[in-house]
Amino acid sequence: MKPLKLYFLISFGLAWVLMAAGMALAQVNPLFYQGLVALAMFAPMLAVLACCRGLGTAKTGIGWKPRFRGNLGRYALALLGPAVLTLAGAALYFLLYPGQLDPGMSVLAAQMGLETVPPVMMVGQVVLCVTLYPFINMIFALGEEVGWRGYLTPQLQARLGRRGGLLASGVIWGVWHWPLILLAGYEYGVGYPGAPFTGALAMCLFTTAIGILLSWLYEKTGSIWAPALGHGALNAIAALPLYYLADGGASGYLLGPTLAGVISVLPALAVALGTLRTPNTQKTNA
């Protein structure tokens, strides 16, 4: 348990210090907040480095080879799957709350000083969200995936079994985000019922669902690059549904339309629960 305790100390301690610094400096310049939160994503990787005295496969068991052969379909799923789940979740939310849907994106248009948002602009944004942006975000997402999927989840599975390890890892990943949710309105904004504590709980539901799916990618490919790409793709598309929100998020995003919402996450949660029924066929990392 000693290495695991060290992992938690560094992955949480370093990340929370960086998050706190970012929130403190946000009023000076929002770029400080964005930059320090981005750096916090590397804390889990640094924790693995400290625990294992290296990041190579021999020391960590993490699969670093891309393993494209036989896995191109899974890499395509990592790239495009988050967009499908995000749009499905947003569609479910707006189906249940049609008054929140603003197809004309009037809030965004007003912010841009336009009467309407040109359709070509949104088409271009969507294209970038499923092509270029996931690969840029993958660099930062790798910092988390090395820790959460590459190291922590296998450690917890060895102690709690496959399903127990996946569920525990997902909840822990959610708790890791709590300072930003509780103090900065991360993901859920402000003004929603029970804020900010219900947002903190909703985050754990979201990270558990997504963590299971990212772990499935890692199990099936044996490569940490697959969940890193999936994580990067998720971050790339995450904010897109907000453009269509009628009130501009005045009442927060606890229920949706982003994938982290309690309603919007249901399609992803259903898929995640389905993968729990499949056996672990993780490829060797030798």
C-alpha positions as CSV (number, residue, x, y, z in Angstrom):
1,M,0.0,0.0,0.0
2,K,3.0,2.3,0.5
3,P,3.4,3.2,-3.3
4,L,-0.3,3.7,-3.6
5,K,-0.3,6.2,-0.7
6,L,2.5,8.0,-2.4
7,Y,0.6,8.1,-5.6
8,F,-2.4,9.7,-3.9
9,L,-0.2,12.2,-2.1
10,I,1.4,13.4,-5.3
11,S,-1.4,13.1,-7.8
12,F,-3.9,14.9,-5.5
13,G,-1.5,17.2,-3.6
14,L,0.3,18.6,-6.5
15,A,-2.8,18.9,-8.6
16,W,-4.8,20.6,-5.9
17,V,-1.9,23.1,-5.3
18,L,-1.9,24.0,-8.9
19,M,-5.7,24.3,-9.0
20,A,-5.6,26.5,-6.0
21,A,-3.0,28.7,-7.6
22,G,-4.9,28.9,-10.8
23,M,-8.1,29.9,-9.0
24,A,-6.2,32.5,-7.0
25,L,-4.7,34.1,-10.1
26,A,-7.8,33.9,-12.2
27,Q,-8.8,37.4,-11.4
28,V,-5.3,38.6,-12.5
29,N,-5.5,36.8,-15.9
30,P,-7.8,33.9,-16.9
31,L,-4.9,32.4,-18.7
32,F,-3.2,31.7,-15.4
33,Y,-6.2,29.6,-14.4
34,Q,-6.3,27.7,-17.7
35,G,-2.6,27.1,-17.7
36,L,-2.2,25.9,-14.2
37,V,-5.3,23.6,-14.4
38,A,-3.8,22.2,-17.6
39,L,-0.5,21.6,-15.8
40,A,-2.4,19.8,-13.0
41,M,-3.3,17.2,-15.5
42,F,0.3,16.0,-15.4
43,A,0.2,15.4,-11.6
44,P,-1.0,11.7,-11.9
45,M,1.9,11.0,-14.4
46,L,4.4,12.5,-12.0
47,A,2.9,10.5,-9.2
48,V,3.6,7.3,-11.3
49,L,7.1,8.4,-12.0
50,A,7.7,8.9,-8.3
51,C,6.1,5.6,-7.3
52,C,7.8,3.4,-9.9
53,R,11.0,5.4,-10.4
54,G,10.3,5.5,-14.1
55,L,7.6,5.5,-16.7
56,G,8.7,2.6,-18.9
57,T,6.7,-0.6,-19.3
58,A,9.2,-2.7,-17.3
59,K,8.7,-0.5,-14.2
60,T,5.1,0.4,-14.5
61,G,3.4,-2.2,-16.6
62,I,1.9,0.5,-18.7
63,G,1.6,-0.2,-22.4
64,W,3.4,2.5,-24.4
65,K,3.4,0.9,-27.8
66,P,0.6,2.4,-30.0
67,R,-0.5,-1.1,-31.2
68,F,-2.3,0.1,-34.3
69,R,-2.4,-3.3,-35.9
70,G,-5.7,-4.8,-35.3
71,N,-6.9,-1.8,-33.3
72,L,-7.6,0.9,-35.9
73,G,-11.3,0.5,-35.3
74,R,-10.8,1.1,-31.6
75,Y,-8.7,4.2,-32.2
76,A,-11.5,5.4,-34.5
77,L,-13.9,4.8,-31.6
78,A,-11.7,6.7,-29.3
79,L,-11.6,9.6,-31.7
80,L,-15.3,9.7,-32.6
81,G,-17.1,8.0,-29.7
82,P,-17.0,11.0,-27.4
83,A,-18.7,13.1,-30.0
84,V,-21.4,10.6,-30.5
85,L,-22.0,10.2,-26.7
86,T,-21.9,14.0,-26.2
87,L,-24.5,14.6,-28.9
88,A,-26.7,11.8,-27.7
89,G,-26.6,13.2,-24.2
90,A,-27.4,16.7,-25.4
91,A,-30.2,15.4,-27.5
92,L,-31.7,13.6,-24.5
93,Y,-31.4,16.7,-22.3
94,F,-33.1,19.0,-24.9
95,L,-35.8,16.4,-25.6
96,L,-36.7,16.5,-21.9
97,Y,-36.2,20.3,-21.6
98,P,-37.1,21.7,-25.1
99,G,-37.5,25.2,-23.7
100,Q,-33.7,25.2,-23.1
101,L,-32.9,24.6,-26.8
102,D,-31.9,27.6,-28.8
103,P,-31.1,26.4,-32.4
104,G,-30.2,30.0,-33.4
105,M,-27.5,30.2,-30.6
106,S,-28.6,33.7,-29.8
107,V,-26.4,33.9,-26.6
108,L,-23.3,33.0,-28.6
109,A,-24.3,35.4,-31.4
110,A,-24.7,38.2,-28.9
111,Q,-21.3,37.5,-27.4
112,M,-19.7,37.7,-30.8
113,G,-21.6,40.8,-31.8
114,L,-23.5,39.1,-34.6
115,E,-27.2,38.8,-35.4
116,T,-26.8,35.1,-36.1
117,V,-24.0,32.5,-36.0
118,P,-23.0,31.5,-39.5
119,P,-23.7,27.8,-40.0
120,V,-20.3,27.3,-41.7
121,M,-18.7,28.5,-38.4
122,M,-20.3,25.7,-36.4
123,V,-19.6,23.1,-39.1
124,G,-16.0,24.1,-39.0
125,Q,-16.0,23.9,-35.2
126,V,-17.4,20.4,-35.2
127,V,-14.9,19.3,-37.8
128,L,-12.0,20.6,-35.7
129,C,-13.5,18.9,-32.6
130,V,-13.3,15.5,-34.2
131,T,-10.0,15.9,-36.2
132,L,-7.4,18.3,-34.9
133,Y,-8.4,19.2,-31.3
134,P,-8.4,15.7,-29.9
135,F,-4.8,15.2,-30.9
136,I,-3.8,18.5,-29.3
137,N,-5.7,17.7,-26.1
138,M,-4.3,14.2,-26.1
139,I,-0.9,15.6,-24.9
140,F,-2.4,16.9,-21.7
141,A,-4.9,14.0,-21.3
142,L,-1.9,11.6,-21.4
143,G,-0.8,13.0,-18.1
144,E,-4.0,11.9,-16.5
145,E,-4.4,8.6,-18.3
146,V,-0.9,7.3,-17.3
147,G,-2.1,7.8,-13.7
148,W,-5.7,6.8,-13.8
149,R,-6.0,4.1,-16.4
150,G,-2.3,3.0,-16.6
151,Y,-1.5,2.8,-12.9
152,L,-4.3,3.4,-10.4
153,T,-7.0,1.3,-12.0
154,P,-4.9,-1.9,-12.3
155,Q,-3.7,-1.4,-8.7
156,L,-7.3,-1.1,-7.5
157,Q,-8.4,-4.0,-9.6
158,A,-5.8,-6.2,-8.1
159,R,-7.3,-5.4,-4.7
160,L,-11.0,-5.1,-5.5
161,G,-11.6,-7.1,-8.6
162,R,-12.2,-5.8,-12.1
163,R,-15.6,-4.2,-11.5
164,G,-14.8,-2.9,-8.0
165,G,-11.5,-1.4,-9.3
166,L,-13.2,0.4,-12.2
167,L,-15.9,1.9,-9.9
168,A,-13.4,2.9,-7.3
169,S,-11.1,4.5,-9.8
170,G,-13.9,6.4,-11.4
171,V,-15.1,7.9,-8.1
172,I,-11.5,8.8,-7.1
173,W,-11.0,10.5,-10.5
174,G,-14.2,12.6,-9.8
175,V,-13.0,13.6,-6.3
176,W,-9.7,14.8,-7.9
177,H,-11.8,17.5,-9.6
178,W,-13.7,18.6,-6.5
179,P,-11.7,21.8,-5.7
180,L,-12.5,23.3,-9.0
181,I,-16.2,22.3,-8.7
182,L,-16.6,23.5,-5.1
183,L,-14.7,26.7,-5.5
184,A,-14.7,27.7,-9.2
185,G,-18.0,26.3,-10.6
186,Y,-16.1,24.0,-12.9
187,E,-18.3,21.9,-15.3
188,Y,-21.6,22.9,-13.6
189,G,-21.5,26.6,-13.1
190,V,-23.4,28.2,-10.2
191,G,-27.1,28.6,-9.2
192,Y,-28.1,24.9,-9.7
193,P,-30.0,23.1,-7.0
194,G,-27.7,22.0,-4.2
195,A,-24.7,23.8,-5.6
196,P,-21.9,23.1,-5.4
197,F,-22.2,19.8,-3.6
198,T,-24.6,18.1,-6.0
199,G,-22.2,19.1,-8.8
200,A,-19.4,17.3,-6.9
201,L,-21.5,14.1,-6.7
202,A,-22.5,14.4,-10.4
203,M,-18.9,14.6,-11.4
204,C,-18.2,11.3,-9.7
205,L,-21.1,9.7,-11.7
206,F,-19.6,11.2,-14.9
207,T,-16.0,10.2,-14.3
208,T,-17.1,6.7,-13.3
209,A,-19.0,6.2,-16.6
210,I,-16.2,7.8,-18.7
211,G,-13.5,6.0,-16.7
212,I,-15.0,2.6,-17.5
213,L,-15.1,3.4,-21.2
214,L,-11.5,4.7,-21.2
215,S,-10.4,1.6,-19.3
216,W,-12.2,-0.6,-21.9
217,L,-10.1,1.1,-24.6
218,Y,-7.0,0.4,-22.6
219,E,-7.9,-3.2,-22.0
220,K,-8.7,-3.9,-25.6
221,T,-5.7,-2.2,-27.2
222,G,-3.1,-2.6,-24.5
223,S,-1.9,0.9,-25.3
224,I,-2.2,4.0,-23.1
225,W,-2.5,6.1,-26.3
226,A,-6.0,4.9,-26.9
227,P,-7.6,6.2,-23.7
228,A,-5.4,9.3,-24.0
229,L,-6.9,10.0,-27.4
230,G,-10.4,9.3,-26.1
231,H,-9.9,11.6,-23.2
232,G,-8.6,14.3,-25.6
233,A,-11.5,13.9,-27.9
234,L,-13.9,14.2,-25.0
235,N,-12.3,17.5,-23.9
236,A,-12.4,18.7,-27.4
237,I,-16.2,18.3,-27.9
238,A,-17.3,18.8,-24.3
239,A,-18.5,22.5,-24.5
240,L,-20.3,22.2,-27.9
241,P,-23.8,21.7,-26.5
242,L,-23.5,24.9,-24.4
243,Y,-23.8,26.9,-27.6
244,Y,-27.4,25.8,-27.9
245,L,-28.4,26.6,-24.4
246,A,-31.2,29.2,-24.3
247,D,-30.4,30.8,-20.9
248,G,-26.6,30.7,-21.4
249,G,-26.1,28.6,-18.3
250,A,-27.7,31.0,-15.8
251,S,-29.1,28.1,-13.9
252,G,-26.0,25.9,-14.2
253,Y,-25.4,22.7,-15.9
254,L,-26.2,20.1,-13.3
255,L,-28.6,18.1,-15.5
256,G,-27.0,19.0,-18.9
257,P,-26.6,19.6,-21.8
258,T,-22.9,18.8,-21.4
259,L,-21.9,15.1,-21.0
260,A,-21.1,15.7,-17.3
261,G,-24.8,16.5,-16.6
262,V,-26.9,14.0,-14.7
263,I,-29.3,13.5,-17.6
264,S,-26.8,13.9,-20.4
265,V,-24.4,11.3,-19.1
266,L,-27.1,8.6,-19.2
267,P,-26.3,7.3,-22.7
268,A,-22.6,7.1,-21.8
269,L,-23.5,5.4,-18.5
270,A,-25.6,2.8,-20.3
271,V,-22.7,2.0,-22.6
272,A,-20.3,1.9,-19.7
273,L,-22.4,-0.5,-17.7
274,G,-22.6,-2.7,-20.8
275,T,-18.8,-3.0,-21.0
276,L,-18.7,-4.2,-17.4
277,R,-20.4,-7.3,-18.6
278,T,-17.5,-8.1,-21.0
279,P,-14.5,-10.0,-19.7
280,N,-11.1,-8.3,-19.3
281,T,-9.0,-9.3,-22.3
282,Q,-6.2,-6.8,-21.9
283,K,-3.4,-7.4,-24.3
284,T,0.1,-8.0,-22.9
285,N,2.4,-5.0,-22.6
286,A,5.5,-7.0,-23.1
